[in-house]
């Protein structure tokens, strides 16, 4: 497995139960109608950190080889076109996915905290452990 870009771009995740909590709190407040809230965990993680956490959970090595963004896009694009032509599009082979993982995507949840009383309850590691366990139980890894 390879890391696209430097691996230093940051992203926030949300556990499905935290997302449900955020939706519920927003629905309960009439003042929230028409407003936008970011619902996610407390902190953010670099992609390198995410892979290290996954490595610890799965026992597999974290990627050490990095591929520059433009090279990754050049490698993905022909596969993307072929998949579109065959009616088999998949987000993993879309050049926009390369853009997504090489852009910081860490937004503040302060508005949701203040206006909704939102407090995330699950860490990234907890969510990844549950996800890996589900994939294993269903024979997908």
PyMOL commands that place a pseudoatom at each C-alpha (Angstrom):
pseudoatom trace, name=CA, resn=UNK, resi=1, chain=A, elem=C, hetatm=0, pos=[0.000, 0.000, 0.000]
pseudoatom trace, name=CA, resn=UNK, resi=2, chain=A, elem=C, hetatm=0, pos=[1.190, 3.519, -0.791]
pseudoatom trace, name=CA, resn=UNK, resi=3, chain=A, elem=C, hetatm=0, pos=[0.531, 6.879, 0.754]
pseudoatom trace, name=CA, resn=UNK, resi=4, chain=A, elem=C, hetatm=0, pos=[-0.607, 9.550, -1.672]
pseudoatom trace, name=CA, resn=UNK, resi=5, chain=A, elem=C, hetatm=0, pos=[1.143, 12.865, -1.083]
pseudoatom trace, name=CA, resn=UNK, resi=6, chain=A, elem=C, hetatm=0, pos=[3.199, 13.478, 2.035]
pseudoatom trace, name=CA, resn=UNK, resi=7, chain=A, elem=C, hetatm=0, pos=[0.729, 11.874, 4.449]
pseudoatom trace, name=CA, resn=UNK, resi=8, chain=A, elem=C, hetatm=0, pos=[0.717, 15.065, 6.498]
pseudoatom trace, name=CA, resn=UNK, resi=9, chain=A, elem=C, hetatm=0, pos=[-2.674, 16.349, 5.339]
pseudoatom trace, name=CA, resn=UNK, resi=10, chain=A, elem=C, hetatm=0, pos=[-5.230, 16.210, 8.129]
pseudoatom trace, name=CA, resn=UNK, resi=11, chain=A, elem=C, hetatm=0, pos=[-8.763, 14.904, 8.250]
pseudoatom trace, name=CA, resn=UNK, resi=12, chain=A, elem=C, hetatm=0, pos=[-11.490, 14.462, 10.845]
pseudoatom trace, name=CA, resn=UNK, resi=13, chain=A, elem=C, hetatm=0, pos=[-13.690, 11.419, 11.176]
pseudoatom trace, name=CA, resn=UNK, resi=14, chain=A, elem=C, hetatm=0, pos=[-17.006, 10.788, 12.849]
pseudoatom trace, name=CA, resn=UNK, resi=15, chain=A, elem=C, hetatm=0, pos=[-18.397, 7.632, 14.380]
pseudoatom trace, name=CA, resn=UNK, resi=16, chain=A, elem=C, hetatm=0, pos=[-21.884, 6.818, 13.086]
pseudoatom trace, name=CA, resn=UNK, resi=17, chain=A, elem=C, hetatm=0, pos=[-23.280, 7.067, 16.643]
pseudoatom trace, name=CA, resn=UNK, resi=18, chain=A, elem=C, hetatm=0, pos=[-21.778, 10.545, 17.027]
pseudoatom trace, name=CA, resn=UNK, resi=19, chain=A, elem=C, hetatm=0, pos=[-23.258, 11.528, 13.654]
pseudoatom trace, name=CA, resn=UNK, resi=20, chain=A, elem=C, hetatm=0, pos=[-26.673, 10.285, 14.797]
pseudoatom trace, name=CA, resn=UNK, resi=21, chain=A, elem=C, hetatm=0, pos=[-26.297, 12.251, 18.036]
pseudoatom trace, name=CA, resn=UNK, resi=22, chain=A, elem=C, hetatm=0, pos=[-25.499, 15.409, 16.057]
pseudoatom trace, name=CA, resn=UNK, resi=23, chain=A, elem=C, hetatm=0, pos=[-28.511, 14.970, 13.771]
pseudoatom trace, name=CA, resn=UNK, resi=24, chain=A, elem=C, hetatm=0, pos=[-30.773, 14.327, 16.746]
pseudoatom trace, name=CA, resn=UNK, resi=25, chain=A, elem=C, hetatm=0, pos=[-29.547, 17.417, 18.603]
pseudoatom trace, name=CA, resn=UNK, resi=26, chain=A, elem=C, hetatm=0, pos=[-30.010, 19.570, 15.491]
pseudoatom trace, name=CA, resn=UNK, resi=27, chain=A, elem=C, hetatm=0, pos=[-33.544, 18.259, 14.976]
pseudoatom trace, name=CA, resn=UNK, resi=28, chain=A, elem=C, hetatm=0, pos=[-34.422, 18.992, 18.596]
pseudoatom trace, name=CA, resn=UNK, resi=29, chain=A, elem=C, hetatm=0, pos=[-33.488, 22.695, 18.302]
pseudoatom trace, name=CA, resn=UNK, resi=30, chain=A, elem=C, hetatm=0, pos=[-35.849, 24.827, 16.252]
pseudoatom trace, name=CA, resn=UNK, resi=31, chain=A, elem=C, hetatm=0, pos=[-33.115, 27.475, 16.061]
pseudoatom trace, name=CA, resn=UNK, resi=32, chain=A, elem=C, hetatm=0, pos=[-30.874, 25.073, 14.114]
pseudoatom trace, name=CA, resn=UNK, resi=33, chain=A, elem=C, hetatm=0, pos=[-33.167, 24.782, 11.093]
pseudoatom trace, name=CA, resn=UNK, resi=34, chain=A, elem=C, hetatm=0, pos=[-31.391, 25.970, 7.960]
pseudoatom trace, name=CA, resn=UNK, resi=35, chain=A, elem=C, hetatm=0, pos=[-27.978, 26.132, 9.645]
pseudoatom trace, name=CA, resn=UNK, resi=36, chain=A, elem=C, hetatm=0, pos=[-24.899, 24.034, 8.964]
pseudoatom trace, name=CA, resn=UNK, resi=37, chain=A, elem=C, hetatm=0, pos=[-22.966, 22.193, 11.655]
pseudoatom trace, name=CA, resn=UNK, resi=38, chain=A, elem=C, hetatm=0, pos=[-19.809, 20.130, 11.427]
pseudoatom trace, name=CA, resn=UNK, resi=39, chain=A, elem=C, hetatm=0, pos=[-20.232, 16.911, 13.372]
pseudoatom trace, name=CA, resn=UNK, resi=40, chain=A, elem=C, hetatm=0, pos=[-17.039, 14.949, 13.922]
pseudoatom trace, name=CA, resn=UNK, resi=41, chain=A, elem=C, hetatm=0, pos=[-14.600, 13.829, 16.558]
pseudoatom trace, name=CA, resn=UNK, resi=42, chain=A, elem=C, hetatm=0, pos=[-12.614, 16.211, 18.768]
pseudoatom trace, name=CA, resn=UNK, resi=43, chain=A, elem=C, hetatm=0, pos=[-9.249, 16.112, 17.044]
pseudoatom trace, name=CA, resn=UNK, resi=44, chain=A, elem=C, hetatm=0, pos=[-7.877, 15.597, 13.611]
pseudoatom trace, name=CA, resn=UNK, resi=45, chain=A, elem=C, hetatm=0, pos=[-5.378, 13.132, 12.262]
pseudoatom trace, name=CA, resn=UNK, resi=46, chain=A, elem=C, hetatm=0, pos=[-2.844, 13.106, 9.469]
pseudoatom trace, name=CA, resn=UNK, resi=47, chain=A, elem=C, hetatm=0, pos=[-3.263, 10.317, 6.957]
pseudoatom trace, name=CA, resn=UNK, resi=48, chain=A, elem=C, hetatm=0, pos=[0.033, 8.890, 8.237]
pseudoatom trace, name=CA, resn=UNK, resi=49, chain=A, elem=C, hetatm=0, pos=[-1.473, 8.699, 11.740]
pseudoatom trace, name=CA, resn=UNK, resi=50, chain=A, elem=C, hetatm=0, pos=[-4.610, 7.005, 10.428]
pseudoatom trace, name=CA, resn=UNK, resi=51, chain=A, elem=C, hetatm=0, pos=[-2.524, 4.336, 8.720]
pseudoatom trace, name=CA, resn=UNK, resi=52, chain=A, elem=C, hetatm=0, pos=[-0.448, 3.815, 11.884]
pseudoatom trace, name=CA, resn=UNK, resi=53, chain=A, elem=C, hetatm=0, pos=[-3.633, 3.321, 13.919]
pseudoatom trace, name=CA, resn=UNK, resi=54, chain=A, elem=C, hetatm=0, pos=[-4.958, 0.864, 11.318]
pseudoatom trace, name=CA, resn=UNK, resi=55, chain=A, elem=C, hetatm=0, pos=[-1.608, -0.903, 11.324]
pseudoatom trace, name=CA, resn=UNK, resi=56, chain=A, elem=C, hetatm=0, pos=[-1.835, -1.394, 15.075]
pseudoatom trace, name=CA, resn=UNK, resi=57, chain=A, elem=C, hetatm=0, pos=[-5.379, -2.764, 14.796]
pseudoatom trace, name=CA, resn=UNK, resi=58, chain=A, elem=C, hetatm=0, pos=[-4.822, -5.061, 11.822]
pseudoatom trace, name=CA, resn=UNK, resi=59, chain=A, elem=C, hetatm=0, pos=[-1.229, -6.096, 12.421]
pseudoatom trace, name=CA, resn=UNK, resi=60, chain=A, elem=C, hetatm=0, pos=[-0.344, -5.055, 8.876]
pseudoatom trace, name=CA, resn=UNK, resi=61, chain=A, elem=C, hetatm=0, pos=[2.446, -2.670, 8.011]
pseudoatom trace, name=CA, resn=UNK, resi=62, chain=A, elem=C, hetatm=0, pos=[1.595, 0.983, 7.539]
pseudoatom trace, name=CA, resn=UNK, resi=63, chain=A, elem=C, hetatm=0, pos=[2.569, 2.385, 4.127]
pseudoatom trace, name=CA, resn=UNK, resi=64, chain=A, elem=C, hetatm=0, pos=[6.066, 3.785, 3.929]
pseudoatom trace, name=CA, resn=UNK, resi=65, chain=A, elem=C, hetatm=0, pos=[6.195, 4.580, 0.217]
pseudoatom trace, name=CA, resn=UNK, resi=66, chain=A, elem=C, hetatm=0, pos=[4.758, 7.925, -0.830]
pseudoatom trace, name=CA, resn=UNK, resi=67, chain=A, elem=C, hetatm=0, pos=[3.497, 8.844, -4.292]
pseudoatom trace, name=CA, resn=UNK, resi=68, chain=A, elem=C, hetatm=0, pos=[3.385, 12.531, -5.291]
pseudoatom trace, name=CA, resn=UNK, resi=69, chain=A, elem=C, hetatm=0, pos=[-0.115, 13.869, -5.933]
pseudoatom trace, name=CA, resn=UNK, resi=70, chain=A, elem=C, hetatm=0, pos=[0.337, 14.519, -9.659]
pseudoatom trace, name=CA, resn=UNK, resi=71, chain=A, elem=C, hetatm=0, pos=[1.847, 11.086, -10.253]
pseudoatom trace, name=CA, resn=UNK, resi=72, chain=A, elem=C, hetatm=0, pos=[-1.034, 9.445, -8.381]
pseudoatom trace, name=CA, resn=UNK, resi=73, chain=A, elem=C, hetatm=0, pos=[-3.544, 11.346, -10.512]
pseudoatom trace, name=CA, resn=UNK, resi=74, chain=A, elem=C, hetatm=0, pos=[-1.722, 10.306, -13.698]
pseudoatom trace, name=CA, resn=UNK, resi=75, chain=A, elem=C, hetatm=0, pos=[-1.796, 6.659, -12.591]
pseudoatom trace, name=CA, resn=UNK, resi=76, chain=A, elem=C, hetatm=0, pos=[-5.443, 6.721, -11.516]
pseudoatom trace, name=CA, resn=UNK, resi=77, chain=A, elem=C, hetatm=0, pos=[-6.897, 8.587, -14.482]
pseudoatom trace, name=CA, resn=UNK, resi=78, chain=A, elem=C, hetatm=0, pos=[-6.719, 5.783, -17.124]
pseudoatom trace, name=CA, resn=UNK, resi=79, chain=A, elem=C, hetatm=0, pos=[-8.320, 3.331, -14.681]
pseudoatom trace, name=CA, resn=UNK, resi=80, chain=A, elem=C, hetatm=0, pos=[-10.979, 5.937, -13.876]
pseudoatom trace, name=CA, resn=UNK, resi=81, chain=A, elem=C, hetatm=0, pos=[-11.826, 6.360, -17.579]
pseudoatom trace, name=CA, resn=UNK, resi=82, chain=A, elem=C, hetatm=0, pos=[-11.941, 2.604, -18.159]
pseudoatom trace, name=CA, resn=UNK, resi=83, chain=A, elem=C, hetatm=0, pos=[-14.250, 2.099, -15.193]
pseudoatom trace, name=CA, resn=UNK, resi=84, chain=A, elem=C, hetatm=0, pos=[-16.568, 4.871, -16.377]
pseudoatom trace, name=CA, resn=UNK, resi=85, chain=A, elem=C, hetatm=0, pos=[-16.648, 3.358, -19.893]
pseudoatom trace, name=CA, resn=UNK, resi=86, chain=A, elem=C, hetatm=0, pos=[-17.545, -0.049, -18.451]
pseudoatom trace, name=CA, resn=UNK, resi=87, chain=A, elem=C, hetatm=0, pos=[-20.231, 1.421, -16.182]
pseudoatom trace, name=CA, resn=UNK, resi=88, chain=A, elem=C, hetatm=0, pos=[-18.231, 0.415, -13.118]
pseudoatom trace, name=CA, resn=UNK, resi=89, chain=A, elem=C, hetatm=0, pos=[-17.254, 3.763, -11.544]
pseudoatom trace, name=CA, resn=UNK, resi=90, chain=A, elem=C, hetatm=0, pos=[-15.703, 3.558, -8.074]
pseudoatom trace, name=CA, resn=UNK, resi=91, chain=A, elem=C, hetatm=0, pos=[-14.623, 6.475, -5.896]
pseudoatom trace, name=CA, resn=UNK, resi=92, chain=A, elem=C, hetatm=0, pos=[-11.255, 4.870, -5.125]
pseudoatom trace, name=CA, resn=UNK, resi=93, chain=A, elem=C, hetatm=0, pos=[-10.286, 5.240, -8.783]
pseudoatom trace, name=CA, resn=UNK, resi=94, chain=A, elem=C, hetatm=0, pos=[-11.536, 8.805, -9.189]
pseudoatom trace, name=CA, resn=UNK, resi=95, chain=A, elem=C, hetatm=0, pos=[-8.890, 11.545, -9.508]
pseudoatom trace, name=CA, resn=UNK, resi=96, chain=A, elem=C, hetatm=0, pos=[-11.032, 13.641, -7.128]
pseudoatom trace, name=CA, resn=UNK, resi=97, chain=A, elem=C, hetatm=0, pos=[-10.196, 11.126, -4.407]
pseudoatom trace, name=CA, resn=UNK, resi=98, chain=A, elem=C, hetatm=0, pos=[-6.510, 11.972, -4.891]
pseudoatom trace, name=CA, resn=UNK, resi=99, chain=A, elem=C, hetatm=0, pos=[-7.428, 15.640, -4.375]
pseudoatom trace, name=CA, resn=UNK, resi=100, chain=A, elem=C, hetatm=0, pos=[-9.403, 14.759, -1.246]
pseudoatom trace, name=CA, resn=UNK, resi=101, chain=A, elem=C, hetatm=0, pos=[-6.559, 12.888, 0.457]
pseudoatom trace, name=CA, resn=UNK, resi=102, chain=A, elem=C, hetatm=0, pos=[-4.026, 15.600, -0.355]
pseudoatom trace, name=CA, resn=UNK, resi=103, chain=A, elem=C, hetatm=0, pos=[-6.116, 18.457, 1.062]
pseudoatom trace, name=CA, resn=UNK, resi=104, chain=A, elem=C, hetatm=0, pos=[-6.583, 19.335, 4.735]
pseudoatom trace, name=CA, resn=UNK, resi=105, chain=A, elem=C, hetatm=0, pos=[-10.163, 18.615, 5.816]
pseudoatom trace, name=CA, resn=UNK, resi=106, chain=A, elem=C, hetatm=0, pos=[-10.343, 19.457, 9.487]
pseudoatom trace, name=CA, resn=UNK, resi=107, chain=A, elem=C, hetatm=0, pos=[-13.219, 21.720, 10.448]
pseudoatom trace, name=CA, resn=UNK, resi=108, chain=A, elem=C, hetatm=0, pos=[-14.222, 23.132, 13.813]
pseudoatom trace, name=CA, resn=UNK, resi=109, chain=A, elem=C, hetatm=0, pos=[-17.075, 21.562, 15.771]
pseudoatom trace, name=CA, resn=UNK, resi=110, chain=A, elem=C, hetatm=0, pos=[-17.292, 24.541, 18.151]
pseudoatom trace, name=CA, resn=UNK, resi=111, chain=A, elem=C, hetatm=0, pos=[-20.573, 25.803, 16.663]
pseudoatom trace, name=CA, resn=UNK, resi=112, chain=A, elem=C, hetatm=0, pos=[-22.178, 22.379, 17.228]
pseudoatom trace, name=CA, resn=UNK, resi=113, chain=A, elem=C, hetatm=0, pos=[-20.803, 22.297, 20.772]
pseudoatom trace, name=CA, resn=UNK, resi=114, chain=A, elem=C, hetatm=0, pos=[-22.105, 25.753, 21.653]
pseudoatom trace, name=CA, resn=UNK, resi=115, chain=A, elem=C, hetatm=0, pos=[-25.427, 25.755, 19.855]
pseudoatom trace, name=CA, resn=UNK, resi=116, chain=A, elem=C, hetatm=0, pos=[-26.439, 22.088, 20.045]
pseudoatom trace, name=CA, resn=UNK, resi=117, chain=A, elem=C, hetatm=0, pos=[-24.567, 20.821, 23.088]
pseudoatom trace, name=CA, resn=UNK, resi=118, chain=A, elem=C, hetatm=0, pos=[-22.828, 18.261, 20.870]
pseudoatom trace, name=CA, resn=UNK, resi=119, chain=A, elem=C, hetatm=0, pos=[-20.002, 16.261, 22.432]
pseudoatom trace, name=CA, resn=UNK, resi=120, chain=A, elem=C, hetatm=0, pos=[-18.308, 13.467, 20.478]
pseudoatom trace, name=CA, resn=UNK, resi=121, chain=A, elem=C, hetatm=0, pos=[-18.120, 10.209, 22.390]
pseudoatom trace, name=CA, resn=UNK, resi=122, chain=A, elem=C, hetatm=0, pos=[-16.055, 7.990, 20.120]
pseudoatom trace, name=CA, resn=UNK, resi=123, chain=A, elem=C, hetatm=0, pos=[-12.416, 8.230, 19.080]
pseudoatom trace, name=CA, resn=UNK, resi=124, chain=A, elem=C, hetatm=0, pos=[-11.070, 7.371, 15.660]
pseudoatom trace, name=CA, resn=UNK, resi=125, chain=A, elem=C, hetatm=0, pos=[-9.349, 4.304, 17.083]
pseudoatom trace, name=CA, resn=UNK, resi=126, chain=A, elem=C, hetatm=0, pos=[-12.616, 2.997, 18.585]
pseudoatom trace, name=CA, resn=UNK, resi=127, chain=A, elem=C, hetatm=0, pos=[-14.418, 3.469, 15.297]
pseudoatom trace, name=CA, resn=UNK, resi=128, chain=A, elem=C, hetatm=0, pos=[-11.655, 1.825, 13.287]
pseudoatom trace, name=CA, resn=UNK, resi=129, chain=A, elem=C, hetatm=0, pos=[-11.555, -1.136, 15.685]
pseudoatom trace, name=CA, resn=UNK, resi=130, chain=A, elem=C, hetatm=0, pos=[-15.316, -1.645, 15.261]
pseudoatom trace, name=CA, resn=UNK, resi=131, chain=A, elem=C, hetatm=0, pos=[-15.039, -1.274, 11.485]
pseudoatom trace, name=CA, resn=UNK, resi=132, chain=A, elem=C, hetatm=0, pos=[-12.179, -3.759, 11.143]
pseudoatom trace, name=CA, resn=UNK, resi=133, chain=A, elem=C, hetatm=0, pos=[-14.008, -6.202, 13.408]
pseudoatom trace, name=CA, resn=UNK, resi=134, chain=A, elem=C, hetatm=0, pos=[-17.157, -5.918, 11.235]
pseudoatom trace, name=CA, resn=UNK, resi=135, chain=A, elem=C, hetatm=0, pos=[-15.160, -6.476, 8.031]
pseudoatom trace, name=CA, resn=UNK, resi=136, chain=A, elem=C, hetatm=0, pos=[-13.484, -9.522, 9.588]
pseudoatom trace, name=CA, resn=UNK, resi=137, chain=A, elem=C, hetatm=0, pos=[-16.789, -10.964, 10.824]
pseudoatom trace, name=CA, resn=UNK, resi=138, chain=A, elem=C, hetatm=0, pos=[-18.244, -10.574, 7.343]
pseudoatom trace, name=CA, resn=UNK, resi=139, chain=A, elem=C, hetatm=0, pos=[-15.271, -12.195, 5.606]
pseudoatom trace, name=CA, resn=UNK, resi=140, chain=A, elem=C, hetatm=0, pos=[-14.199, -9.039, 3.821]
pseudoatom trace, name=CA, resn=UNK, resi=141, chain=A, elem=C, hetatm=0, pos=[-10.661, -8.975, 5.249]
for i in range(1, 141): cmd.bond("trace and resi %d" % i, "trace and resi %d" % (i + 1))
show_as sticks, trace
zoom trace
